[in-house]
Structures are given as C-alpha cells and as structure tokens.
Amino acid sequence: MTTKAGTPFYVAPQVLEGKYDQAADLWSCGVIMYVLLCGYPPFWGDTDKKVLQKVSKGSFSFNPADWKNVSEDAKGLIRNLLKFSPKERITAEQALNAEWVKDHAPRANDVAIGSGLVDNLRGFRSQNKLKKAALHVIAGQMTDSQIKDLRETFIAMDVNGDGLLTAKELEEGMQKAGLEKVPPELDAILKDVDSNGSGTIDYTEFLAATLDRKNYIAEDVCWAAFRVFDKDGSGTISRDELAQVLSDGEVKAVAPKDVSELLEEVDKNGDGEIDFQEFMQMMRKVNEETS
C-alpha cells in the first residue's frame, strides 16, 4: 500500500502520495463509472504528467453537453466515489446500496441513440478544414469494433438502405432517438458534414463527423493520418502537400485559395510547414462549442 503504481487516468491521489488503502479502488470505480456514462475520463490531459497533475488536485466537473441526459442519482454516486479525502469517500457496500445501483438507474432518460450525436455534429461544423479531412482519413482506418455503435446508428437512420443519409432521414432518426427538438441549423450541419457536396451524408462522412474524441486523438491513430498528408515522408506537411491532399478524392474539404490561411492557422511556429506536434495540437484542441 505504498507503491506508486497504476494507470494515470484511474489512479487515486493517495496512490500518488504512496499512502493508501482499499478506498483507492473506490476512486477508480468512480472514474470508470464517469467514463462509461460520457465516454471520456474526469481527469484529462495531453500527457501523463498533465493527467496526474489534475488527479492530484482531484477537481472535476460534468460538462452539461455530455451529461444532460444523465440522472442526478448517477452524478451523486460519482461525486461520492471521487471524494478527495478517503475518509469522506463511500465504501463498496454503500456504493452497491446507492439508489442508482440498487434500483437500476430509476430516473435515467430512455435515449436509444447516443444523445451526443447532435453535439458531435455541431462540433464537427466548427473544426478547421484540415481537421475535418484528417477525421475522414481516420474514419476510414477505424476497425469494425471501434465503430460498431456508430455503424448501427447509421443503419438505423438509413431507412431506404442506400448508404446515404438525407436531411429527412437525419431528422427522423434524431426524433426517434428521443430528441424533442431537432436543431434548426440541421441543414447547415448537413452541408458542412457533406464534404463532397452530394447533398447527402455518406457512411464515411457520418463516421468522420461523429467519431468519439478518445478514438481519434490517440497518437498512433494521428500518426497514420499524418502520414497520408506527409506525401514525401519528410516529417512535415508542406503547403503543396496540403493543397494536393485536400483537393484529392472524396475529401474535397478546402479550396486552393484557403490553403495559405489554413496553413497559417495550424503552423504555430511560423516555419511554413506543419510538423506532427502542431498536427496533434490541432487534433486535441477542444472546440469552443463543445467544451
């Protein structure tokens, strides 16, 4: 009970101090419950060091956009599991007897399709065009197991089975998901997600727009996408490479006249090229609309 060991996202603050007991496991259960309900951990950072710094402070929050359909019972249980002081943290027996566990989430909303779908679509609209193109590349490289839920959602919405989503199918799918109010900007969302200008959303476009952030910010995933843009393997993306990839194939995501502006936006050190660190910063940046 003195060894500093564990996975950064799940480890309790007392483990980092090298003085802990079984209450550390209840903290980890709280983290797992948080992840299961929203898809990302309560203590987040780009590096292990930053994650551990946040864990050591123990401060977390519930982003309204991601938690609006989660009951207060669930949030209350998480708060009790993630009490910073082990003396205030509930025991395993108390957790099992919590109303949310014992009565099977009695006040939970019945939402068939992930309620974050609209938020993800809105967020995709605000991405810069290079990130959109990168998400298209990443979506095409995901395994079946990684996109199982999204694939099932797409199939459920694609009523006529043509592999394309129209605005009407998207609207009806959202209504079936229990979203009482379909966003008024649905047409604009459709237009932004529809990268090839076909008037419908194909499967890859849908995946690119709705991918879970935790799936696309993994370094190995981003490396694979980066190499698609880095045509000559130099380790940086030049203006010519950017223009070539963004005008190729299905991902017609940016007009040639916009390439310079896009390069300037991502190229933080001003050397006229995008290195992998700058690419990763772009991919990990959380949109103002969804943060």
GIZI-V140867 format. One record per run of one state. SS is the DSSP state (H for helix, E for strand, - for the rest). FROM is the first residue (numbers start at 1). TO is the last residue. If there is no record, write none. Layout:
ss = {SS;SS}
from = {FROM;FROM}
to = {TO;TO}
//
This chain:
ss = {-;H;-;H;-;H;-;H;-;H;-;H;-;H;-;H;-;H;-;H;-;E;-;H;-;H;-;E;H;-;H;-;H;-;E;-;H;-;H;-;E;H;-}
from = {1;13;18;23;39;48;58;64;68;72;82;92;97;99;103;117;127;129;142;148;158;164;166;167;177;186;194;201;203;211;213;217;219;230;236;238;239;247;256;267;274;276;285}
to = {12;17;22;38;47;57;63;67;71;81;91;96;98;102;116;126;128;141;147;157;163;165;166;176;185;193;200;202;210;212;216;218;229;235;237;238;246;255;266;273;275;284;291}
//
